[in-house]
Amino acid sequence: MTNEPVKIPFAKPWVSYTDQVQLLQQRGLIVADAQAAELFLSHLNYYRFSGYCLAFESQRHTFNGGATFEDVVAAYHFDLTLRDLLTEALEVVEVDLRAAIAHDFGKHHGAFGHIDPARFFQQFQHIDWLDGLRREADRSNELFVKHFRQTYSEFPDLPVWIVTEVMSFGTLSHMYKGMVRADQRSVANRYGIQASILQSWMHHCVYVRNLCAHHSRLWERVWSIKPTFPPISD
């Protein structure tokens, strides 16, 4: 016996732009220019648009009195600007973290220290992580990777100060999580925070960056992955 809810077949029909606008009106959204609303929805999927409607609803599919189509569009444009600002800021954070981890890890363990599981926590799934890293290196079309492939016998393993520029931000975050505490502290000290706090922030930054990359809604979002904040000192 399981407690899973009973599932039903999906039976909702395709809805035209005209009918989408009429549906919004039936739910209480004020639409001053139906033709302009249809045009907007022809460029923005209704399901993406409906996410911005949530903040203007008193209950699901019932809009607050006075809520307008223009209000929802304004929220969308605000979110677009917010994503652009966060994308730019996260680029600075990500690039700095790549530099910090590459420099510190290479200093302590040499060019290929990251292929040694002894440099990571015992619980860290090092083989899986390294296999994924090698696949990322093999797929890379960067000129410096091509040069290394043609010149050195270690490929698909790359020096840590090279491979940190090839791996995804998520892979970098996973690497930091697996590093032994002393190596984590060495990086975290750069930012004046505890190692566990930096780990949490990196995980959250990867999550937010992926949302931005997929043009997902940030405004009024319930965060699935939240950062841990340092303890407040008296």
C-alpha positions in Angstrom: 0.0 0.0 0.0 1.3 3.5 -0.9 0.0 6.9 0.0 0.5 8.3 -3.5 -2.4 10.3 -4.9 -4.5 8.8 -7.6 -3.4 10.1 -11.0 -5.7 11.0 -13.8 -5.1 11.3 -17.6 -4.4 14.9 -18.8 -7.4 16.1 -20.7 -7.0 19.9 -20.9 -7.4 21.1 -24.5 -5.2 23.4 -26.5 -6.2 27.0 -26.0 -5.8 29.8 -28.6 -4.4 33.2 -27.7 -7.9 34.8 -27.9 -9.3 32.2 -25.5 -6.3 32.6 -23.2 -7.1 36.3 -22.8 -10.8 35.5 -22.3 -9.9 32.9 -19.6 -7.9 35.6 -17.8 -10.8 38.0 -17.9 -13.2 35.3 -16.6 -10.9 34.9 -13.6 -11.0 38.6 -12.9 -8.0 40.1 -14.6 -8.7 43.5 -16.2 -7.6 43.6 -19.8 -7.8 47.0 -21.4 -6.6 46.0 -24.8 -7.4 42.4 -25.7 -5.6 42.5 -29.0 -2.4 43.7 -27.4 -2.7 41.1 -24.7 -3.0 38.4 -27.4 0.1 39.7 -29.1 2.0 39.6 -25.8 0.9 36.0 -25.1 2.0 35.0 -28.6 5.6 35.9 -27.5 5.4 34.6 -23.9 4.0 31.2 -23.2 0.8 31.3 -21.2 2.3 29.0 -18.5 5.3 31.3 -18.1 2.9 34.3 -17.8 0.7 32.5 -15.3 3.6 32.3 -12.9 3.6 36.1 -12.6 -0.1 36.0 -12.1 0.2 34.3 -8.7 1.1 37.4 -6.8 -2.1 39.1 -8.1 -4.4 36.3 -7.1 -6.5 36.1 -3.9 -6.7 32.4 -4.4 -5.7 30.1 -7.3 -7.3 31.3 -10.6 -9.1 34.2 -8.9 -7.5 37.7 -9.3 -7.5 40.4 -6.7 -9.9 43.2 -7.5 -8.3 45.8 -9.7 -5.5 43.6 -11.0 -4.7 44.4 -14.6 -2.9 42.6 -17.4 -0.4 45.5 -17.4 0.4 44.8 -13.7 1.4 41.3 -14.6 3.4 42.5 -17.6 5.2 45.0 -15.4 6.1 42.2 -13.0 7.5 40.2 -15.9 9.7 43.1 -17.1 10.9 43.7 -13.6 11.9 40.0 -13.3 13.7 40.2 -16.7 15.8 43.1 -15.4 16.4 41.3 -12.1 17.7 38.2 -13.9 20.0 40.3 -16.0 21.4 42.0 -12.9 21.9 38.7 -11.1 23.4 37.0 -14.1 26.0 39.8 -14.3 26.7 39.6 -10.5 26.9 35.8 -10.4 29.5 35.9 -13.2 31.8 37.9 -11.0 31.2 35.5 -8.1 31.7 32.4 -10.2 34.9 33.6 -11.9 36.4 34.6 -8.6 35.6 31.2 -7.0 37.1 29.4 -10.0 40.3 31.4 -9.5 40.4 30.8 -5.7 39.9 27.1 -5.8 42.3 26.6 -8.7 45.0 28.6 -7.0 44.6 27.1 -3.5 44.1 23.5 -4.5 47.0 23.6 -7.0 49.3 25.2 -4.4 48.5 22.4 -1.8 48.2 19.4 -4.0 49.9 20.1 -7.4 48.6 20.0 -10.9 46.7 16.7 -10.7 45.9 16.5 -7.0 42.2 16.5 -7.9 42.4 13.0 -9.4 43.6 11.6 -6.1 40.6 10.5 -3.9 42.7 10.9 -0.8 42.5 14.7 -1.3 38.7 14.6 -0.7 36.3 13.4 2.1 36.0 9.7 2.2 32.2 10.0 1.6 32.7 12.0 -1.6 31.8 10.1 -4.7 35.1 10.9 -6.3 35.0 8.4 -9.1 31.7 9.6 -10.4 32.8 13.2 -10.1 36.1 12.6 -11.9 34.4 10.6 -14.7 32.0 13.5 -15.2 34.9 16.0 -15.2 36.8 13.9 -17.8 33.7 13.9 -20.0 33.4 17.7 -19.7 37.1 18.0 -20.7 36.6 15.6 -23.7 33.6 17.7 -24.9 35.4 21.0 -24.6 36.3 22.9 -27.7 38.4 25.5 -25.9 41.8 26.1 -27.7 43.7 25.6 -24.5 42.1 22.1 -24.0 42.8 21.2 -27.7 46.5 22.2 -27.1 46.7 20.1 -24.0 45.1 17.1 -25.7 47.6 17.3 -28.6 50.7 17.9 -26.4 50.4 16.1 -23.1 49.9 12.4 -22.2 47.7 13.0 -19.1 44.6 14.0 -21.1 41.6 13.7 -20.4 43.0 14.8 -17.0 43.9 18.4 -17.0 45.8 20.5 -14.4 43.5 21.8 -11.8 44.1 25.4 -12.8 42.9 24.4 -16.3 40.1 22.1 -15.5 38.4 24.6 -13.2 37.8 26.7 -16.3 36.2 23.7 -18.1 34.0 22.3 -15.4 30.5 23.6 -14.9 29.7 25.8 -11.9 27.8 22.9 -10.4 30.8 20.6 -10.8 33.0 23.3 -9.1 30.5 23.5 -6.3 30.5 19.8 -5.9 34.3 19.7 -5.9 34.4 22.3 -3.0 31.8 20.3 -1.1 34.0 17.2 -1.4 37.3 18.9 -0.5 38.8 18.1 3.0 38.0 20.8 5.6 41.5 22.3 5.6 41.3 23.0 1.8 37.7 24.4 2.2 38.9 26.7 4.9 41.8 27.9 2.8 39.3 29.1 0.1 36.6 30.3 2.6 39.2 32.5 4.4 39.5 34.6 1.3 35.9 35.7 1.8 36.0 35.9 5.6 33.3 33.2 6.2 33.2 29.7 7.5 33.7 26.8 5.1 30.2 25.4 5.6 28.7 28.8 4.9 30.6 29.2 1.6 29.5 25.7 0.6 25.9 26.7 1.2 26.3 29.9 -0.7 27.9 28.2 -3.7 25.1 25.7 -3.9 22.5 28.5 -3.8 24.5 30.5 -6.4 24.5 27.5 -8.8 20.8 27.1 -8.3 20.1 30.8 -9.0 22.5 30.8 -12.0 20.6 27.8 -13.5 17.3 29.6 -13.0 18.7 32.7 -14.8 20.1 30.5 -17.6 16.7 28.9 -18.2 14.9 32.3 -18.0 12.9 31.1 -15.0 11.0 33.4 -12.7 12.9 34.9 -9.8 10.4 37.5 -8.6 8.1 36.1 -5.8 9.7 32.7 -6.1 9.8 30.2 -3.3 13.5 29.1 -3.2 14.0 25.4 -3.3 17.7 25.8 -2.3 18.3 28.4 0.4 21.7 29.8 1.6 22.7 29.4 5.2 23.5 32.6 6.9 26.4 33.1 9.4 25.4 33.2 13.1 24.7 36.7 14.4 27.3 37.8 16.8 26.5 40.1 19.8 
